[in-house]
Amino acid sequence: MIALLYRFRLAFLSLTLLAGLALWPGVKAALVVDNSLAVWFLRGDPALAAYHEFREKFGNDEVVVIAVRAGRETLLSPANLQALRQLDAELAALPAVATVFGPGSATLPRRSLLGSYAAPLLAPGTNGEAVRAALQTLPTLREQLFTADYRTARLLVVLKASADFDNQRGQLLDEVRATVLRHFPASRAHLGGIGVVYAGLNALSQQDFGLFLGVGYLLMGLVFLLIYRDWRLLLYVLGVVGFSTYLTLGLYGTLGHRLNLMTVLLPVVIILLGLMDALHVINERNQLASKTTTDNTELALQALRATFYPCLFTTLTTVAGFLALLTSPMAILQTFGLFTALGIGLCLVFTFGLGVWLLPLARPAAPSTRAASTRLAGFYGWVLRRQVPLGTAALLLLLGLAAGLPRLRADTYTLGYFPPSHPVVRDHQAIQAAWGAYLPLELLVTPRAGQSLHSPAVLQAAVAFADSARQLAGVGRIFGFHSLYLGGLEARLGERRSRVALGSASVLRLSHEQLAADYPSLARQFETANGGTGRITVSGPMLSARQLTAKTDSLLAIARATLGPVATVRPAGYQPMYANIVQYVTASQTNSLLLSCGLVFFLVWLFIRDLRLALLTVVPNLFPVLVVLGLMGWLGITLDTATASIAAIVLSFSVDDTMHFIYHYRQQRRAGHAPAVARLATITHVGPAIVLTGTILFCGYAFMMLGSLKTVQTFGALTAVAIAGALLGELIIFPIVLAWFDKD
């Protein structure tokens, strides 16, 4: 096969370039960042189906929450009232805005001889005292518009749903922000909501993608120039990882995918893991050069032949580790695993396809290889002279790390992905401080047979639910279909008599008719057209997925006690899907780790055809996995979307060097060498490549700690620690295990 590659190397390169040209549109498409729900959840996920059902009934749930604060005067000053009125009007005029609910757009129910009508709260010429007097008797409406001291107002901007909404979100939010800042300074105006978080994540993902792509290539270039001092070898490895990354992104974009929180790591993972086989090929060529005077071309082809079989199986094990993520119930992890596996497979193709081109042009570095082998031989001797204390220390370390496993918890906190000083975080904190909890948790209420949304029993139960739910820690304002009736009754009868009137079917029937006539748009947001389902929005703080699950359970318990006899209640909207991530993360970690362990062990056994040696490889390769998971348990680092796959990934790349080690060791044993001789020959032959790949991987993943996204920082730090553990297992634990179980 190597001879065929060498013979048709020009055709191989031509096909590669043609594929690159064909996939250029896909590369451009892939570089657009999208962290929307579609990339997180599988298409058939029940939670996603329920979310789409909610949007069909009540429209786009993506609401921008705007909190504006007063300066020296309250918001009831003439200048502030005019600014609020103009702001509402300009926001409503934006093409992407469906509706705005704020002081400037709020209307009050009025009555005249000709019937009822709706009058604007902030009509031209209305002063602050008139606004205060009007809202004094309408507490339900007032608490949705102003704080009690009238120093903070809230506006809700509902954006229109569209087919390409996720791609336009950032631009739409920029238009909203620019409109707000024309009337209120940035120090007094703050934007929040799920869409704002999405847009912030998209921007950081784009930033980190450029950083990691640049750092990955820069790091690789510096290491190769410092160690090998040969630009042709640098061109070789750049070609391997460059073509692999480019074609992977091209296929990724062509199939309709966009960069997200996980796949932003694709380039750096492909770069760093793709280096491993290329480094083993270069090391093999250098080892052969120290023993023969064959010309460069034949030397390169011999090295490619000698390393093809172990490189093939190391690629298969790495690919198997990433493909194990296909068992995850999260689309974002499935996509990451699939395309990373594709990129690693392409690295194998280009390691040999470009190797027949470029390796013959580069000069061998036999002297430096001999020096590295000599130092490793000395280190190996030191390890074997201290087998008992080193083995005991390794065992104690394993037991200590294993004690951290029960402390592991699965959780995720979206706001925690941002740096503490990020504008999204600052705005969120400012809104919560000035207004209170504001993020919506949607509940859908379906009346039981014989009841309707405007039945006295249902409305009284909904009010009882709201009163009880407000007592929960962290729960803020609550607004739902019941609030529409309560607000209308407050306008007609006053605050005290309005609650009594909730028990009158005739009064509620008239209120229902008035609501449909005077406030049809508002009614559609909280009641379906046929009146079969009502909506209650509970405002709460930004919580982690685990905390949100607990809070939702508490709210549902209250709902069962209050609304249960007359209606069924279920959570809806975005938040239930967010809460499900805890279950998905746990399933992803368990399924992917078990599957990758099974696949890797099977491939190792298939590779060496020796059950005992295959079993021995389990120890050094599970060691870095235990290092990561145990350390996470002790440090309180939760399993989230970034770390859910880390155990399977660590296992997949840590086994690569083990495969090269065990392959050469098996060859030495089959040649008749004693175990001690075989171990020494192996450590001096493949050891330099193991140390070099470990060093490059460690530095590359440690560089991820410079990323902006906390998920990227955590992933990089933990993977760097795992690589250090893998190097320790490969150079110390594995030789000791071999010495104990494969004796002379």
ZAMARGU-4260 file (C-alpha; in steps of 0.2 Angstrom, whole numbers, plus 5000, padded with zeros to 4 digits):
<rodrens>
0) 5000/5000/5000 | 5014/5012/5004 | 5022/5008/4987 | 5005/5012/4979 | 5004/5028/4988
5) 5021/5033/4983 | 5017/5029/4965 | 5001/5039/4964 | 5006/5053/4976 | 5003/5066/4963
10) 4985/5059/4960 | 4982/5059/4979 | 4987/5077/4981 | 4977/5082/4966 | 4961/5074/4973
15) 4964/5082/4990 | 4965/5100/4982 | 4950/5097/4972 | 4940/5091/4987 | 4947/5107/4996
20) 4939/5118/4982 | 4923/5109/4982 | 4921/5110/5001 | 4926/5128/5003 | 4907/5134/5004
25) 4905/5121/5018 | 4920/5128/5027 | 4912/5146/5026 | 4896/5140/5032 | 4903/5130/5047
30) 4912/5146/5054 | 4895/5153/5058 | 4892/5150/5077 | 4875/5143/5083 | 4872/5138/5101
35) 4853/5137/5099 | 4842/5123/5106 | 4843/5113/5089 | 4861/5109/5092 | 4859/5103/5110
40) 4844/5091/5108 | 4840/5077/5097 | 4826/5080/5084 | 4814/5067/5092 | 4818/5072/5110
45) 4801/5073/5119 | 4807/5089/5128 | 4811/5097/5112 | 4794/5092/5105 | 4785/5100/5120
50) 4795/5116/5117 | 4789/5117/5099 | 4771/5114/5104 | 4773/5128/5117 | 4779/5140/5103
55) 4765/5135/5092 | 4752/5139/5105 | 4760/5155/5112 | 4772/5161/5099 | 4791/5164/5101
60) 4796/5162/5119 | 4812/5172/5116 | 4809/5188/5126 | 4822/5201/5129 | 4820/5208/5146
65) 4825/5227/5147 | 4827/5235/5164 | 4829/5254/5165 | 4834/5263/5180 | 4831/5281/5186
70) 4845/5293/5189 | 4843/5307/5202 | 4824/5307/5199 | 4812/5293/5199 | 4805/5287/5182
75) 4790/5297/5184 | 4799/5313/5180 | 4793/5321/5163 | 4809/5317/5154 | 4809/5299/5159
80) 4791/5297/5155 | 4793/5304/5138 | 4809/5293/5136 | 4799/5277/5141 | 4784/5282/5129
85) 4796/5284/5114 | 4807/5269/5118 | 4791/5258/5118 | 4786/5265/5101 | 4803/5263/5093
90) 4805/5245/5099 | 4788/5241/5093 | 4792/5248/5076 | 4807/5237/5073 | 4803/5224/5060
95) 4809/5209/5070 | 4799/5214/5086 | 4782/5205/5088 | 4776/5215/5103 | 4782/5226/5117
100) 4775/5226/5135 | 4781/5241/5145 | 4775/5257/5153 | 4775/5266/5136 | 4763/5253/5128
105) 4753/5248/5143 | 4734/5252/5142 | 4722/5254/5156 | 4704/5248/5155 | 4691/5263/5155
110) 4672/5264/5155 | 4661/5277/5146 | 4643/5279/5142 | 4647/5270/5125 | 4655/5255/5134
115) 4673/5250/5139 | 4689/5255/5130 | 4707/5254/5133 | 4717/5270/5136 | 4736/5272/5136
120) 4745/5273/5153 | 4757/5286/5146 | 4747/5297/5135 | 4755/5313/5130 | 4754/5326/5144
125) 4752/5313/5157 | 4762/5317/5173 | 4770/5307/5186 | 4756/5309/5199 | 4743/5304/5187
130) 4753/5288/5183 | 4755/5284/5201 | 4736/5287/5205 | 4731/5276/5190 | 4742/5262/5196
135) 4738/5263/5214 | 4722/5254/5211 | 4730/5242/5199 | 4743/5232/5209 | 4743/5217/5197
140) 4748/5229/5182 | 4759/5240/5192 | 4771/5226/5198 | 4773/5221/5180 | 4779/5238/5175
145) 4788/5247/5189 | 4796/5243/5206 | 4787/5249/5221 | 4798/5265/5222 | 4796/5269/5203
150) 4815/5269/5201 | 4815/5254/5189 | 4804/5249/5175 | 4804/5233/5165 | 4800/5231/5146
155) 4797/5214/5138 | 4801/5213/5120 | 4794/5198/5111 | 4804/5194/5095 | 4796/5187/5079
160) 4800/5169/5075 | 4807/5165/5058 | 4816/5151/5049 | 4833/5158/5051 | 4830/5167/5068
165) 4845/5158/5076 | 4857/5165/5063 | 4850/5183/5065 | 4848/5183/5084 | 4864/5193/5087
170) 4860/5207/5074 | 4842/5208/5081 | 4848/5210/5098 | 4860/5224/5092 | 4846/5233/5085
175) 4836/5232/5101 | 4851/5237/5111 | 4855/5252/5100 | 4837/5258/5102 | 4837/5257/5121
180) 4853/5266/5122 | 4846/5281/5112 | 4835/5285/5126 | 4844/5278/5142 | 4863/5277/5145
185) 4871/5260/5146 | 4874/5263/5165 | 4855/5264/5167 | 4849/5251/5154 | 4852/5232/5155
190) 4846/5218/5143 | 4843/5200/5149 | 4835/5184/5144 | 4839/5168/5136 | 4842/5175/5119
195) 4855/5187/5126 | 4864/5173/5134 | 4864/5163/5117 | 4871/5178/5108 | 4884/5180/5121
200) 4889/5162/5120 | 4890/5163/5101 | 4902/5178/5101 | 4913/5169/5114 | 4913/5153/5104
205) 4918/5163/5088 | 4932/5171/5098 | 4938/5155/5105 | 4938/5146/5089 | 4950/5159/5081
210) 4961/5158/5097 | 4963/5140/5097 | 4965/5138/5079 | 4979/5150/5079 | 4987/5144/5095
215) 4986/5126/5089 | 4996/5129/5074 | 5008/5141/5082 | 5012/5129/5096 | 5015/5115/5084
220) 5026/5126/5073 | 5037/5131/5088 | 5039/5114/5095 | 5044/5107/5078 | 5056/5121/5074
225) 5064/5120/5092 | 5066/5101/5091 | 5069/5096/5073 | 5075/5112/5066 | 5068/5107/5049
230) 5054/5117/5040 | 5050/5102/5029 | 5045/5092/5044 | 5035/5107/5049 | 5027/5107/5032
235) 5023/5088/5034 | 5014/5090/5050 | 5005/5106/5045 | 4999/5097/5030 | 4992/5082/5040
240) 4982/5092/5052 | 4978/5107/5041 | 4970/5096/5027 | 4961/5086/5040 | 4954/5101/5049
245) 4949/5109/5033 | 4940/5094/5025 | 4932/5090/5042 | 4925/5108/5044 | 4920/5107/5025
250) 4909/5092/5028 | 4903/5099/5044 | 4896/5114/5036 | 4890/5106/5020 | 4879/5095/5031
255) 4871/5110/5039 | 4881/5111/5055 | 4888/5127/5063 | 4901/5129/5077 | 4894/5128/5095
260) 4901/5127/5112 | 4908/5109/5109 | 4913/5109/5091 | 4923/5125/5093 | 4935/5113/5100
265) 4936/5103/5084 | 4951/5111/5076 | 4962/5110/5092 | 4957/5092/5096 | 4961/5087/5078
270) 4977/5096/5077 | 4984/5089/5094 | 4978/5071/5091 | 4983/5071/5073 | 5001/5075/5078
275) 5003/5059/5087 | 5004/5047/5072 | 5015/5059/5062 | 5027/5060/5077 | 5028/5041/5078
280) 5032/5040/5060 | 5046/5053/5061 | 5053/5045/5077 | 5053/5028/5067 | 5062/5036/5053
285) 5075/5043/5065 | 5077/5027/5073 | 5080/5018/5057 | 5092/5032/5051 | 5103/5028/5067
290) 5105/5010/5061 | 5107/5011/5042 | 5114/5022/5028 | 5099/5019/5016 | 5094/5034/5006
295) 5081/5046/5012 | 5067/5040/5001 | 5069/5022/5005 | 5071/5026/5024 | 5055/5036/5024
300) 5045/5022/5015 | 5052/5009/5027 | 5046/5020/5042 | 5029/5022/5035 | 5028/5003/5032
305) 5034/5000/5050 | 5021/5011/5058 | 5006/5009/5047 | 4999/4994/5057 | 5001/5002/5075
310) 4995/5019/5068 | 4980/5011/5060 | 4975/5003/5077 | 4978/5019/5087 | 4967/5028/5075
315) 4954/5015/5077 | 4954/5016/5096 | 4954/5035/5096 | 4940/5035/5083 | 4930/5022/5094
320) 4932/5033/5109 | 4924/5048/5100 | 4911/5038/5092 | 4906/5031/5109 | 4898/5049/5111
325) 4885/5043/5098 | 4876/5035/5113 | 4874/5052/5121 | 4856/5058/5122 | 4863/5075/5118
330) 4864/5081/5099 | 4879/5093/5103 | 4889/5078/5110 | 4884/5066/5096 | 4890/5079/5083
335) 4906/5083/5092 | 4910/5064/5093 | 4906/5060/5075 | 4916/5074/5067 | 4931/5073/5078
340) 4931/5054/5074 | 4931/5059/5055 | 4945/5072/5058 | 4956/5059/5067 | 4953/5046/5053
345) 4958/5059/5040 | 4974/5063/5050 | 4978/5044/5047 | 4975/5046/5028 | 4986/5062/5027
350) 5000/5055/5038 | 5004/5042/5025 | 4997/5051/5010 | 5008/5066/5013 | 5022/5056/5021
355) 5027/5048/5004 | 5029/5066/4997 | 5037/5076/5011 | 5047/5063/5022 | 5060/5059/5009
360) 5064/5078/5008 | 5068/5080/5026 | 5084/5075/5034 | 5084/5062/5048 | 5088/5068/5066
365) 5097/5052/5072 | 5109/5060/5085 | 5095/5069/5094 | 5085/5053/5094 | 5099/5043/5101
370) 5102/5056/5115 | 5083/5055/5120 | 5084/5036/5119 | 5099/5036/5131 | 5091/5047/5143
375) 5075/5036/5143 | 5085/5021/5146 | 5093/5029/5161 | 5076/5034/5168 | 5069/5016/5165
380) 5083/5009/5175 | 5079/5021/5189 | 5060/5016/5188 | 5064/4997/5189 | 5076/4999/5204
385) 5062/5007/5213 | 5047/4996/5208 | 5041/4993/5225 | 5040/5011/5232 | 5034/5018/5215
390) 5021/5004/5213 | 5015/5007/5231 | 5014/5026/5228 | 5004/5023/5212 | 4992/5011/5221
395) 4989/5024/5235 | 4986/5038/5222 | 4973/5027/5214 | 4964/5023/5230 | 4964/5042/5235
400) 4957/5047/5218 | 4944/5033/5218 | 4938/5040/5234 | 4933/5056/5225 | 4922/5047/5213
405) 4907/5046/5225 | 4908/5065/5226 | 4905/5068/5207 | 4889/5077/5203 | 4881/5081/5186
410) 4875/5099/5184 | 4877/5114/5172 | 4875/5133/5174 | 4874/5142/5158 | 4879/5159/5165
415) 4894/5151/5173 | 4901/5148/5155 | 4905/5167/5155 | 4919/5176/5163 | 4913/5185/5178
420) 4916/5202/5170 | 4907/5199/5154 | 4893/5211/5149 | 4880/5197/5149 | 4884/5193/5168
425) 4885/5212/5173 | 4868/5215/5165 | 4860/5200/5173 | 4867/5205/5190 | 4861/5223/5188
430) 4843/5217/5183 | 4842/5205/5197 | 4848/5219/5209 | 4836/5232/5203 | 4821/5222/5198
435) 4822/5205/5206 | 4821/5188/5198 | 4816/5189/5180 | 4820/5173/5170 | 4803/5164/5165
440) 4798/5147/5170 | 4782/5143/5160 | 4768/5132/5166 | 4754/5126/5156 | 4737/5124/5164
445) 4724/5113/5156 | 4706/5113/5164 | 4698/5097/5168 | 4682/5091/5160 | 4668/5103/5165
450) 4679/5117/5168 | 4686/5132/5158 | 4700/5144/5160 | 4688/5158/5166 | 4678/5146/5178
455) 4678/5153/5195 | 4686/5137/5202 | 4701/5137/5190 | 4704/5156/5192 | 4703/5155/5211
460) 4715/5140/5211 | 4727/5149/5199 | 4727/5164/5211 | 4730/5153/5226 | 4744/5144/5217
465) 4752/5161/5213 | 4751/5167/5231 | 4759/5151/5238 | 4773/5150/5224 | 4778/5168/5229
470) 4783/5161/5246 | 4797/5150/5238 | 4814/5157/5240 | 4820/5166/5224 | 4803/5167/5215
475) 4799/5184/5209 | 4784/5191/5200 | 4771/5179/5193 | 4759/5183/5179 | 4747/5172/5170
480) 4730/5170/5162 | 4722/5173/5180 | 4732/5190/5181 | 4722/5196/5166 | 4705/5193/5174
485) 4712/5199/5191 | 4718/5215/5183 | 4702/5219/5174 | 4692/5216/5190 | 4704/5228/5200
490) 4700/5241/5187 | 4681/5239/5189 | 4679/5235/5207 | 4695/5239/5216 | 4708/5228/5223
495) 4698/5221/5238 | 4682/5217/5229 | 4691/5209/5214 | 4696/5193/5223 | 4678/5191/5229
500) 4672/5193/5211 | 4683/5179/5206 | 4669/5168/5213 | 4656/5174/5202 | 4653/5165/5185
505) 4643/5179/5178 | 4656/5193/5182 | 4670/5182/5175 | 4660/5179/5159 | 4658/5197/5156
510) 4677/5199/5160 | 4681/5186/5147 | 4671/5195/5134 | 4679/5212/5138 | 4697/5204/5138
515) 4694/5196/5121 | 4687/5213/5114 | 4699/5225/5121 | 4715/5215/5123 | 4715/5202/5110
520) 4734/5202/5108 | 4738/5201/5126 | 4725/5187/5129 | 4733/5176/5115 | 4749/5177/5124
525) 4741/5168/5139 | 4726/5158/5133 | 4725/5147/5117 | 4712/5152/5105 | 4700/5139/5110
530) 4703/5142/5129 | 4709/5124/5131 | 4726/5129/5139 | 4732/5144/5149 | 4749/5150/5153
535) 4757/5155/5170 | 4775/5163/5169 | 4784/5162/5186 | 4800/5173/5186 | 4815/5166/5195
540) 4834/5168/5196 | 4846/5160/5184 | 4849/5143/5191 | 4859/5128/5187 | 4850/5113/5179
545) 4850/5103/5196 | 4843/5118/5205 | 4830/5122/5192 | 4824/5104/5193 | 4822/5106/5212
550) 4813/5122/5210 | 4802/5115/5196 | 4797/5101/5207 | 4792/5112/5221 | 4781/5123/5210
555) 4773/5107/5203 | 4770/5101/5221 | 4761/5118/5225 | 4751/5117/5208 | 4745/5099/5212
560) 4739/5105/5229 | 4730/5121/5222 | 4726/5118/5204 | 4726/5099/5204 | 4708/5096/5208
565) 4702/5107/5193 | 4716/5107/5181 | 4732/5098/5175 | 4749/5108/5176 | 4765/5104/5167
570) 4781/5114/5164 | 4784/5121/5146 | 4796/5132/5137 | 4815/5132/5137 | 4818/5129/5156
575) 4812/5111/5157 | 4824/5106/5143 | 4838/5115/5152 | 4834/5105/5168 | 4835/5089/5158
580) 4853/5092/5154 | 4858/5084/5171 | 4850/5067/5166 | 4858/5069/5149 | 4875/5072/5155
585) 4875/5058/5167 | 4869/5046/5153 | 4882/5053/5141 | 4897/5050/5154 | 4891/5032/5158
590) 4886/5026/5141 | 4901/5033/5132 | 4914/5027/5145 | 4907/5010/5146 | 4906/5008/5127
595) 4923/5016/5124 | 4931/5004/5137 | 4924/4989/5128 | 4928/4995/5110 | 4946/5000/5115
600) 4949/4983/5124 | 4943/4974/5110 | 4954/4983/5097 | 4969/4981/5108 | 4966/4962/5109
605) 4963/4962/5090 | 4979/4971/5088 | 4991/4961/5098 | 4981/4944/5099 | 4987/4941/5117
610) 4973/4942/5130 | 4986/4944/5145 | 4994/4959/5137 | 4978/4966/5132 | 4972/4965/5150
615) 4988/4973/5156 | 4985/4988/5145 | 4969/4992/5155 | 4979/4998/5170 | 4989/5012/5163
620) 4975/5018/5152 | 4962/5019/5166 | 4974/5028/5177 | 4972/5045/5168 | 4953/5042/5168
625) 4953/5040/5186 | 4964/5055/5188 | 4952/5066/5180 | 4936/5060/5187 | 4943/5058/5205
630) 4951/5075/5204 | 4934/5082/5198 | 4925/5074/5213 | 4938/5081/5226 | 4938/5099/5218
635) 4919/5099/5216 | 4920/5101/5197 | 4903/5096/5190 | 4900/5085/5175 | 4892/5097/5162
640) 4892/5098/5143 | 4910/5101/5142 | 4916/5087/5154 | 4902/5074/5150 | 4913/5066/5137
645) 4930/5069/5145 | 4932/5051/5152 | 4929/5043/5135 | 4940/5056/5126 | 4955/5053/5138
650) 4954/5034/5136 | 4954/5036/5118 | 4970/5046/5116 | 4979/5038/5131 | 4978/5021/5123
655) 4987/5027/5107 | 5005/5027/5115 | 5001/5011/5123 | 4997/5003/5107 | 5014/5008/5100
660) 5023/5002/5115 | 5014/4986/5116 | 5016/4983/5097 | 5035/4985/5098 | 5036/4975/5114
665) 5027/4961/5106 | 5038/4961/5091 | 5054/4960/5102 | 5046/4946/5112 | 5042/4937/5096
670) 5060/4939/5090 | 5066/4929/5105 | 5071/4943/5117 | 5069/4941/5136 | 5056/4952/5144
675) 5069/4964/5152 | 5078/4966/5135 | 5061/4968/5126 | 5056/4982/5138 | 5072/4991/5137
680) 5072/4990/5118 | 5054/4996/5118 | 5056/5011/5129 | 5071/5017/5120 | 5063/5015/5103
685) 5045/5022/5105 | 5049/5032/5121 | 5055/5048/5113 | 5039/5049/5103 | 5028/5046/5118
690) 5037/5060/5128 | 5036/5072/5113 | 5017/5068/5110 | 5013/5070/5128 | 5022/5086/5130
695) 5014/5094/5114 | 4997/5088/5120 | 4999/5094/5137 | 5004/5111/5131 | 4991/5112/5118
700) 4977/5108/5130 | 4984/5119/5144 | 4983/5133/5132 | 4964/5131/5132 | 4964/5139/5149
705) 4967/5155/5140 | 4949/5153/5132 | 4935/5165/5136 | 4922/5151/5139 | 4923/5143/5156
710) 4918/5126/5148 | 4933/5127/5136 | 4945/5132/5151 | 4939/5118/5161 | 4940/5105/5147
715) 4958/5111/5143 | 4964/5110/5161 | 4956/5093/5165 | 4963/5086/5148 | 4980/5093/5152
720) 4980/5084/5169 | 4974/5068/5161 | 4988/5069/5148 | 5000/5071/5163 | 4992/5056/5171
725) 4993/5046/5154 | 5012/5050/5153 | 5015/5044/5171 | 5005/5028/5167 | 5015/5025/5151
730) 5032/5028/5157 | 5031/5022/5175 | 5016/5011/5179 | 5015/5001/5163 | 5034/4996/5163
735) 5032/4991/5182 | 5016/4981/5177 | 5025/4972/5163 | 5039/4968/5174 | 5028/4960/5187
740) 5017/4950/5175 | 5029/4946/5161 | 5044/4940/5170 | 5060/4932/5163
</rodrens>
